[in-house]
Amino acid sequence: MWLVIIVILVFSCQSDPTQQSEAPAIADTATSETSDTAFEISTDADPDIPWMNVRYGFMIGQEMDIYLPKNGNNFPTAAVVIVHGGGWGAGDKMDAIGMAERLHDNYENTLVVNLNYRLAKGDISATPDQIDDVERAIEFLNSNGMFNLKKIVLFAGSAGGYLGMQYAYTRDENKLISGLVCGSCIFDLSSSKFRKHVMYDVLIKRILGKDVDTISDAELKRNSPLFNIHKDVPPAIIFSGSQDEIFPGPEVRKMDSAYNSVQVEHIVVEFGMEHHELTLQRNIDEITAMVENFTKRHCTYIFANRAISLLIR
């Protein structure tokens, strides 16, 4: 039943940011060009003690928590990376700590990473800065012999889902992202329904760093996951609530059509009575099994492409 907590914590877009204290360096025998935190990966590291606030960059927000696999494999080749929500201008990895712990317990062969990124304010925006952070964090995990990750499933919701999709669709040159699990995401910045939201101007400013009246429809579409889907995008499972206050749920059907057009495996789940903060109280057993099966498959081997459209009313 852990998925109830997962979705509430990570797929929310309304959290307030909290500041975390920096952790001391784990060791001083290896360093990264992108971080002042040093590491030494040892064969006797305790998998039950996560590395908290590991810095992958020098700026506030560029830190992550790392959970080694519970099976004792300290050099895994697969990972689940969590990208929190919060409307781009708020939220924190602490919002998803319950999810990280449950993933750590349930996927014992897999590295689990709970990621922070710089929040949108001043000159910082989702595009390109926060997507840069996702890229930098993934590069950091494979730097200096830390790990040799070959497959990464991104677990993300709301604002984090947007960042995860845009990274996977437009930045993942090494094809490390093997799967996406996203909920309550914004797929089309140019959507007429999204434009009607009372915070549309504010959210676009956080995403693109520009005022709405200076942005063309072409630029909105160029920065929308919906219009960046191509035949090499990773498989995805996408949850949406038809009563979503920020991005109306039926919009997810466009993602279903786009994935179908390139014949990439995907699962689209639309909940008729759910809002932006998905709770998934109903259908919990089916959804839990679906997510576990999808994640474990894409952290281990390439699965034959298939397309599934699942609309739950």
N, C-alpha and C positions, 0 to 999 in steps of 0.2 A: 504493500500500500504506500510505498515511499514516493510514488510519483505525485501524489497530491501535494506534498510539501515541495517537491522539485518545482512544479509549475507555479505555485503561489510565489515562491521566492525569486525565481529567475525571470519569469515572463511578465512581471509587474513593471510598469513604466512610471510609477509614482513615488519611488523611494527617494529619501533624502540622503545626500552623500555623508559619509562619515570618514574621519581621518584615522589612519592606522599608524602606529609607531613602527619605525624601521627595525628590522631584526638584525643582529650582528651577522657578520659574514660566517658562513659555515666552515670555511677553511681558508688558508691563505697560500695554497700551492698552485692554484689555477685562477686565471682571470678572464674576463670577457671584454672585448672592445666596447660593448654597448652597456656595460654595467660596472658599478664599483663593488658589487658583491662577488666574492670569490668562492670557488667550490673545490671539493675533493670528493668524488664519488667513490665510496668504499663498499666492499662486498658485505660488510657487517652493519650497514646502515639500518636503523630500525624502521620497518615499513609502517609501523603504527604511529610514528611521530612525524607529522608533516613539516616540511620546510616552509615557514611562514614569511611573507613579505620579502621574498627574493626579488631583488631589483634587476630588471632587464634594460633599464635606461636610467638617466640621471634626473628626470623630471618627476614632479609629484604625480602620482597615479601610475607610474610605470613599474608595477610590482605584481608579483604572482605568488600563490601558494602552490607547492608541489607535493603530491602524495605518491610515494613510491608504491609499486604493486605489492599487494599483500602476500603474494606467493614468494617473495624474497628475491625476485629478479630485479636487480637495480639498474639494469641496462636494457629496458624494454624498447621494442620497435613500434609500439602502438600507444596512442594516448587519446584521452577525452579532454578537450579544452572547453571550459565554461566561460561564456562571455555574458556578463550581467546586463540587465536592462536599467532603465531609469531616465528615459527621455533624452539621452545624450548629455544632459547637463546635470544629472544626479545619479544616484545609485553607487554601489560599492560591492566588491567581491564578498564582503561579509554577508550581504543579502543572500548569497548562494552557498554559504558554508554548509548548511544542512544537505544540500544537493551534492556537494563535493564529497562529504563524508559517506553518503549513501552510495554514490558511484564507486568510491574507494572500496566499500564493503561488498558491492555486488559484482564489480568487474575486477576480480583479484589479479588478473594477468596484465592489467593495463595501467599505465601512468595516468594520473588525474591531475589536471592543472586548473586552478581557479584564478581567473585573470582580471586584473584591473587595467584601466586605460585612462588617459587624460580626459577630464570632463570638459565639455564645450563651454567655454567662456573666453572673453577677450579674443585673441587671435586663433584660438583652438576650435576646430569644428570636426564633425564626424568625417567629412571628406575634405582633405585627405588625412588629417592628423590621427584620428582614432583608428582608422583602417591601417595607417602606418604602424600604430602601436601593436595591433594584432599581428602584422607581418614581422615586426621587430621581435615580439615575444616568441613567435614560432622559430625564427632564426636563432634566437638565443638558446632555445632548448636543444638545438642541434650543434651548438658552438662548443669549441674547446673539448670535444670528446665527451660532453655531458651525457647525451643520449644519441641514438641513431634512429630517430623516428622515421618510419616509412608510411604510416597510416595515422591520420588524426581525424576523429569525429568531433565536430564543433557542436556543443550544446548551448543554445543561445535563445534569448527571447526578447521581444519588443525591440528596443534600440540595439541591443546586442545581436539580435537576429539579423537586423539590417547590416550591421558591421560584418557579421560572419558570412552572410550571403555575398556581400560585395567583395570581400576578400577572396572567397572561394571562387567566385565567378570571374574576377578581373585581375587578381594578383597572384594566384597560386601557380606560378610557373613550373614549380617542381612537382605538382600534382600530389601534394602531401595530404590534402583534405580528401578523405575517402568517404565522408558522410556528413550530413547536416541534420540536426534535430532542432527545429525552430518553432516558436509559438508566438502568436500575437504580433506578427511582424508587419512592417510597412513595405509593400512591394513596389508601389507605383507612386512616386512623388507628384506626378502630374494628374493623378486621379481626381475626377470631379467630386467624388464623395469625400476624399481626404481634404480637398480645398475648402469644404464647408465646415471643417472643424474649427472651433473658436481659437485654438492655439496654432493654427496652420502657419501663420507668418513667423511665430516664435520658433516652431519646430524646424521650418525650412532654414531659418537663420542658424540654428544649431547644427544642422546637417551640412549645409553648403557654405556657411560663413558669409552669406550675402542676403540682402533684402530681396523679398519676393519680386518686387517690381523691376529688379535688375536682371532677373533670370528668365531665360527663354524656355519654352516647352521642350525644345531639343536638349537643353542642359538638364532639365528635370528628368527626362527619360534616360539620358546617358548615365545618370547617377541613380537609377532605379533598378533593383534586382530583376524585376520582371523583364526588362529589355536587355539584360545581359546574359540571359540563359542561352547556352550553346551546347553542342553535342558532347563536349568534354566536361561539363559541370558534374560535380559529385552527386550521387543519389541523395535524396532528401525525404524526411518525414516532416510535414508542416501542419501545425495545429492552428485553428482559428475559431473565434466565436462570432456567430452571426450578429450578436448584439454588441460587438466591440465599439466602444465610444470613440476611439481614435481612428481606427481603420476598419470600416465595416466588413464583417466576416465574409460575405459572398465574394468579395474581391479576390479571395484565395483561389477561386475557380479559374481565374486568369493564369495563375501559376500552374495549376493543373494542366491547362491547355498548352502552356508554353513548354512544360516538361514532356507532355505527350508529343509535341511537334518535333522534339529532338530524340525521342524514344529513350529517355534516361529513366531509370528506376526511381519511383517516388511514391509516397503515400500522402494524400491530402485528406485531412480530417476537419470537417466543419461541424461545430456544435451549435445547434439551433438556439439554445438558451444560455450560452456562455457570453460573458463580457470580456473586457480586455485582460483582466486578471483571471486567467483560466484556473478553475479549481478542479474540474474533471471529476467531480464526486460520482457522477454516473459513468458507467462504462469503464470504471477504473481498472478492473482486471484485464480487460481486453487491451486497453491503452498501455498498461504496464508491460504486458507480454510483448506488445508490438514494439515498444521502444527498446526493451532489453534485447529482443531478437535482432532488430535492425542494428543497434550499436555493436553488439558482439560480432555480428557478421562483418561489419565494415571496419572493425579493428583487427580482423584476422585474415580475411582473404577476399578476393574480388568475386562478387556475386553476379550471376548473369543478369543483364538488364531486363527490367520489366516495369510496367507502369500500372499503378493501382489508383483508382479514384474512389475514395471512401467518404461519403457524406453522411454524417450522423445527425439526424433531426431530433 
